[in-house]
Amino acid sequence: MLELTDDTFKSEVLESSVPVLVDFWAPWCGPCQRMLPVMDELAKEMEGKPVKIAKMNVDENQGTPGEYGILSIPTLIVFKEGKAAETLQGAQSIDQLKSALEL
């Protein structure tokens, strides 16, 4: 799974030619911790497919979450062609994430 920073967000997400699912999370967040194995499994299942699975620690990177109005975590956003296409808040199932990616 790709780990994003404020510095890499533009090149890895906004300029990506494939959809990118970004999990905005923090280590102290219980629901975020429950999402980690789901995100890891999704990343494994999507390996080799035209999609990126990524996460961004909101404690270490505050610029990007602020730009996208992230007020509660976990918040997951699917970016397509450089734009936020779908936003999911709270813990999600792997099927919900796949559906959001439309794969």
LINJO-V669643 format. One line per field, one symbol per residue. burial: + if it has 9 or more other C-alpha atoms within 8 Angstrom, else -. A space follows every 10 residues. Layout:
burial = ???
//
This chain:
burial = +--+++--++ -+++++-+++ ++++++--+- +++++--+++ +++--+---- ++++++++-- ++-++----+ --++++++++ ++-+--+-+- ++-+--++-- +--
//
